[in-house]
């Protein structure tokens, strides 16, 4: 996939699956990322800084991302799925997630709203 020609769906799926770096060029300078009940990151640099912290965690564990549904309509893409995190072959975390991406007219992420439910058991 040519990085300069990624579709909104490809950008959203990459971000949801933790492939943050390839999405950085597609984040608007004044974007915001709201993780419901957890945090809010305002501005492209704050989002990138948080992504780099998350990537550090991903490097310390084995990750298994599964995408269940992708819904795209105009400038919005919704992705839901799950992520399992393992260390030494044992599950340390399981997250069910839904991310809503809102794009501006320049094909850049303007807002991400993430709903993440963490549990030890897969539903």
C-alpha positions as CSV (number, residue, x, y, z in Angstrom):
1,X,0.0,0.0,0.0
2,X,1.4,3.4,-1.0
3,X,1.5,5.4,2.2
4,X,0.7,8.7,0.4
5,X,-2.4,7.2,-1.1
6,X,-4.0,5.4,1.9
7,X,-7.7,5.5,2.1
8,X,-9.5,6.7,5.2
9,X,-10.4,3.1,6.0
10,X,-6.7,2.0,5.6
11,X,-5.6,4.9,7.8
12,X,-8.1,4.1,10.5
13,X,-7.4,0.4,10.5
14,X,-3.7,1.0,10.7
15,X,-4.1,3.3,13.7
16,X,-6.6,0.9,15.5
17,X,-4.1,-1.9,15.0
18,X,-1.2,0.0,16.5
19,X,0.6,0.8,13.3
20,X,0.7,4.4,14.4
21,X,3.8,5.6,12.6
22,X,2.4,5.1,9.1
23,X,-0.6,7.3,10.0
24,X,1.3,10.3,11.4
25,X,1.2,12.2,8.0
26,X,-2.6,11.8,8.1
27,X,-3.2,13.5,11.4
28,X,-4.3,17.1,11.3
29,X,-2.3,19.6,13.4
30,X,-5.3,20.5,15.5
31,X,-6.6,16.9,15.8
32,X,-7.8,15.5,19.1
33,X,-8.0,11.9,20.4
34,X,-10.5,11.2,23.2
35,X,-10.2,7.9,25.0
36,X,-13.5,7.8,26.9
37,X,-13.2,7.6,30.7
38,X,-9.4,7.7,30.4
39,X,-7.7,10.7,28.6
40,X,-7.8,13.3,25.9
41,X,-4.9,14.3,23.6
42,X,-5.1,17.7,21.9
43,X,-2.9,18.4,18.8
44,X,-1.0,16.2,16.5
45,X,2.2,16.2,18.6
46,X,0.3,15.2,21.8
47,X,-1.3,12.3,19.8
48,X,2.1,11.2,18.4
49,X,3.7,11.4,21.9
50,X,1.0,9.2,23.3
51,X,1.3,6.8,20.3
52,X,5.0,6.4,21.0
53,X,4.3,5.6,24.7
54,X,1.8,2.9,23.6
55,X,4.3,1.5,21.0
56,X,6.9,1.1,23.8
57,X,4.3,-1.0,25.7
58,X,3.5,-3.0,22.6
59,X,7.2,-3.9,22.2
60,X,7.2,-5.3,25.8
61,X,4.3,-7.8,25.0
62,X,3.0,-10.0,22.2
63,X,0.0,-8.4,20.7
64,X,-2.9,-10.0,18.8
65,X,-5.3,-7.5,17.1
66,X,-8.5,-8.7,15.5
67,X,-10.8,-6.3,13.6
68,X,-14.4,-7.4,13.7
69,X,-16.2,-4.6,11.8
70,X,-15.4,-1.6,9.7
71,X,-18.1,0.9,8.9
72,X,-17.2,3.8,6.6
73,X,-19.6,6.7,5.7
74,X,-18.3,9.9,4.1
75,X,-15.6,11.4,6.4
76,X,-16.3,8.9,9.2
77,X,-14.8,5.4,9.8
78,X,-15.7,3.2,12.7
79,X,-13.7,0.2,13.7
80,X,-14.4,-2.3,16.4
81,X,-12.3,-5.2,17.4
82,X,-10.2,-6.7,20.1
83,X,-6.6,-6.8,21.3
84,X,-5.0,-9.5,23.4
85,X,-1.7,-8.8,25.1
86,X,0.5,-11.7,26.2
87,X,3.8,-11.9,28.1
88,X,5.7,-15.2,28.4
89,X,2.7,-16.9,26.8
90,X,0.2,-15.7,29.4
91,X,-2.6,-13.2,28.9
92,X,-2.0,-10.0,30.8
93,X,-4.8,-8.0,29.2
94,X,-7.7,-8.2,26.8
95,X,-9.3,-5.1,25.3
96,X,-12.5,-4.8,23.4
97,X,-12.4,-1.5,21.5
98,X,-14.4,0.7,19.2
99,X,-12.7,3.7,17.5
100,X,-14.6,6.4,15.7
101,X,-12.5,8.4,13.2
102,X,-13.6,11.7,11.8
103,X,-11.6,13.0,8.8
104,X,-11.4,16.6,7.5
105,X,-11.7,17.4,3.8
106,X,-7.9,17.0,3.4
107,X,-8.2,13.3,4.2
108,X,-6.6,13.9,7.6
109,X,-7.8,12.6,11.0
110,X,-9.5,15.4,12.8
111,X,-10.9,13.5,15.8
112,X,-10.6,10.0,17.2
113,X,-13.1,8.9,19.9
114,X,-12.0,5.5,21.4
115,X,-14.0,3.3,23.7
116,X,-11.8,0.6,25.3
117,X,-13.1,-2.0,27.7
118,X,-10.4,-3.9,29.5
119,X,-10.9,-7.4,30.9
120,X,-9.1,-10.6,31.6
121,X,-11.7,-12.7,29.7
122,X,-12.6,-12.7,26.0
123,X,-16.2,-12.1,25.4
